[in-house]
Amino acid sequence: MKIGPIEFDDFPLLLAPMEDVSDPPFRALCKEQGCDMMYTEFISVEGLIRDAKKSVQKLDIYNYERPVGIQIFGAEIDSMKRAAEIVEEAEPEVLDINFGCPVKKVVCRMAGAGILQDIPRMVKLTAEIVKSTSLPVTVKTRLGWDQNSIKIVEVAERLQDVGIHAIAIHGRTRKQMYKGEADWSYIREVKENPRLFIPVIGNGDIDSPEKAVQYKNEYGVDGLMIGRASIGNPWIFSQIKHYVRTGQKLPTPSLTEKVRAVKQHLKHSIEWKGERLGILEMRRHYTNYFRGLRNIKSFRSKLVTTDDPKDLFEIIDEIEFHYSGEEIMTV
């Protein structure tokens, strides 16, 4: 698979852009586990052009995590073009447009998946961004606004024709949000369109090595984008790669491996965001990292109510000591 100048040797795995998740501390862990390409959290173009601190900070990328795509969302063409110029200065490998976020506060501005209600505008906006940047432009979107308006085969073709280099498709409509199962049959239709030559990346419900291989073979996509299944589980990338290569499953990460990852994540989160915010935003991750440990609730309560970094690292050490030798349940 190739996106602009980026060439992938094997079947690539990509980290999905996720708000408050796919930041540099988390991306570092995913890169260690073999993720081929990662995307930033999505960035509001209005925040970016107004120099809002949180939006600008999301532009931070590091050489060890390349290739990286910076994802932006917005609805106004002028704002999107100005934001594209700012993104280009950050020197990512790819500029990605978010046409898939289903969250109400984004959609009501006709951004994210909201623009799926106006396909001509979606195409025009994409064309203007492609013309305004030298970066390869990619798109992440959904099947459509609702079940009655799915035109993803046509949409992918029209976006290709205005110059995008790849398309990632989440197999749900906006109306579905994250409910029900992702329908990959439409993604296969896009891939099988004889007029389409850009890479098609599948996204939605990939949560195990077995499913990754099944969907790779069944739907013929060029790569997989993994989102929610990676939260607290960056090992999913190495597990899938090993299974694709050998047909065998890697063992579940040990408690020692999980503790090391949590400590690294927390340390980098504090370094990147500052102590207060780094500690607060790390709280969403503990449940996922320590899932499968019996009676973890009391430890988890301490982790999400403690504000001192030293105390937090001591609690994490206490968890490792307490559960040492206990098998982690698979869930």
N, C-alpha and C positions, 0 to 999 in steps of 0.2 A: 504494500500500500504506500502511496505517496501523497503528501499534502504540501503543495508548493515545492520548496526545496527539501522538505523532510522526507526521507525514505526509511521505511520500517522493514527490517529483515524478515521478521516472522509475523504471525497473526497478532496485531497490536491490541493492547488493552489500555484504555484511556480512563482517567479519573474525571468524573463528571463535575461540573461547576456546582458547588453547593454553598449557599449563604451560611456564613458562620461555621463552616466545616472545612472547605478546601482552601485553607490559608497556608502560608509557608510552613508552620510547624507540622501540620498534618501532611502536607505534600512531601515533606522530607521523609516521613515514614513510608509513604506509598512508593516513593522513588527507590528506597532501600529494598523494597519487596518486588521491584521489577516493573513497576508501572511505566509504560512506554511514553505516554504523553499526558500532561496534566493541564487543567484549566483553573484559573483563579475563581474565587467567588465572583458572582456577577456584580457589575459595577454600574451604578446609576450614572447616566451621562449628565444629568442635571447636576448631580453632586460633583462630578468630575470637572465640569466647566466652571463651576463656582468655587473650586478649590477646597471642597469640604474635606476635612482631615481624614475621615473614615474612608471616603471614596479614593482619595489619593494614595492612602497607605496600601490599599488593595493592589496597586500597581507594582508593589515590591516583588521582584522575582530574583532568583539567585542562580548562578551558573550551574551549580550541581543538580538543579532540578530540570534543566532544559531537556527536550523542547517543552515550552509552555505556551499556552494560549491565554490571552486576556479577553474575558467576556464582558460585553457591555449590553445594557438594555435601555431603551428609550423609545419615544414615539415621534419626536420632532426631527425632521431631516437636518435642519441646520445644527441642532444640538448634537446629533449623532455624528455629523461630519467633523465638528469641532472636537468632540471627544476622541474620534478616530485619530486625529492629529496628535493629541496628547498621548494616546496609547502607543503610537508609533515611536514616540520619543523614549518610551520605556523599553523598547527593543525586544518584544516577545517574538516568538517564531510565527505566531498566528493571531489574528484578531477574530474573535468569535462573536456572533450576534445572538442574543437570547430572544428567541421567538417561542419559548416553551414554558416559561414560569407561569403557573396557574394561580398564584396568590392574588387575592382580590385587590389589594392596594396597588399592585402592578398592573393587573388586567384592566382596572377601571380607567387607567390613563391610556388605554390602547397600546400598552407596551407588553413585553413578554408574549404570552399566549393570546392576549387580547387582540393582537393584530391579525390573528387567524380569522377574525370576522371581516377582514378587508384585505383579501389576497392581492389585489392590484397595488394597494399601498405598501404591502409587505415587499413586493417585488421592486417597486420604485425606491423604497428606502434602502434596500439591499444594493441596488444598482448604484445609488449615490455614494454609499460607503465604499464599495469596490473601487469607484473612480477616484475617491478622495485619499486613498492610502496605497502605499507600495507593498504592504503586508498581504500575505494570502488571507482571504476572508473565508470563514466557515460559518455554518449556521447550525444551531440546535433548536429543534422544534418538536411539536407534537403532531398527531395524526390529523387533527382538525379541531374546530371549536366544540363540536358535538358530533354524535354518531350520524346525524343527517347532513353534515357538511364536510365529510372527509374527502379531501381532494389532494392527498399527499403526493400521489404520483405526478399530477400536473404541477403542484407546487415545487417539488424537487427539480423537475425539468426546467421550469421557468427561472428558478434561482440559479441553476447551473448556467442557463443561457445569459444571465447578466454577470456571471463571472465568479461565483463561489467555487472554492477548491474541494470542499467536502461537506456532507450533511450528516448530522447525527439526529436520529429520530427516536423519540420516546413513544412507545406503543400504546399510548392512551390519548384520549381527547382532553381538552381543558375541563369539560364538564365532569369527567371522571375524577379529576384531581389525582389522588394516588390509590383510589379504590378499585376493586376488581382486579382482574389479570390484564397485563399488557397484551395487546393483540399484535403479534409480530407478522401476521399474514399480510398486512398492508406494507410492512417494511420489506417483505420479500417481493411484493409487487413493484416497489420502487427499484429494488436491486435488479429485477428482471426486465425492467424497461429497456428496450434495445437502444433508445436514444440517450440513455444516461451513461456517462463515462466517469463521473467523479466518484470517489469512495463513498460508500453508504455505511454508516456506523450505527449499530443497533443498541438501544438502551431501554431498560425496563425489566425489573424482576430477575436480573442475573445475580443469584445469591449462592451459587455453589459451582465447583469445577465441573460437575456432571452436567449441570444445566448450561454452562458456558459452551461446552463441547457440543451438546445436543443442538443448541441454537445456532452455533457456528455452522454445523453441517446442514441443519434443516432449512435455514433461512438464507444462507449464502452471503451473509454480510462480510464486509471487508475488515471489520474490527468491532470490538465491543466497548461500550462506555459503561462504567460501573459507578453507581452513586451510593444509595443508602446502605447497600451490603458492605461497603468498605468502612463505614463509621464504626470505630472501635475495632476494626478488623482489617488493617492494611495488608495482612497476610493473604488476603483473598487473591491478590495479584500473583504472588509466587505460587500459590496453590493451583490456580488455573493454568498458569504457564507449565508447571510440572505435569499436570494431568493431560494437557494438550500434547505435550512432548512424549510422555511415557505411558499414558493410560492408567497411571497409578496415583493414588491420593497421598499427599503428604500428611504426616500426623498433625493433630491439633497443636497449635503453639502452646508451649509449656507456660506455667505460671511465671517462671523466671523471665521468659520472653515477653509476656504481657506486662509485667512490672517494669522491665527495662523500657518498653515502648511508652508506657504511661509517664514514667519519669522524664523521658526525653521530650515527650509532647508537652508536658507541664512546664518544663524548664524553658523550652523554646517559645512557648506561648507567653510566658512572663517576660522573656527577653524582647519579644517582638511587639507585644501589646502594652507592656507595662504591667506592674504587679497586680493592681486592682482588677483591670479588665482581663488580663491573662488568666487570673484565677477564676473570675466569674464565668468566662466563656468556656473554660475547661470543664465546668461542671456538667455540661450536656453529654460529655463523652464517657464518664466513669461507668455508667450502667452498661454500655456496650462493651467496654474493655473487660469488665469483670462478670459478664453474663456467663452462667454455667457454674458459678461457685455457690455452694449451698449456704443459705442463711447469710448472704452478703449484705442484707439490708442495713444492719447497724453500722457497718463500716462505710457503706455508701452515704448514710446520713451524715457521718462525720465529714466525709469528703466534700459534701455540698453545703456544709455550714461552717467550714473552717476557712479563715481568711489569711492565716500566716503561712508563708511558703515552707518554712522549716517544719511546722506541724504537719503540713500536708505530706511532705516526703516521709515523715516518720509514720504516718498512718498507712501509706503505701507499703513501707517496709514491714509494718505490723501485719498487713494483709498477706504478704509473701510468707512471713514466719508462721502465721496462723494456719494457712492452707497448704503449707509445705507437705508434699507427699500425697495430697488428696487429688484424686482424678477430677478434671474439669468436665462437667457434663456437657454433652453436645445438645444444642437446642435449635 
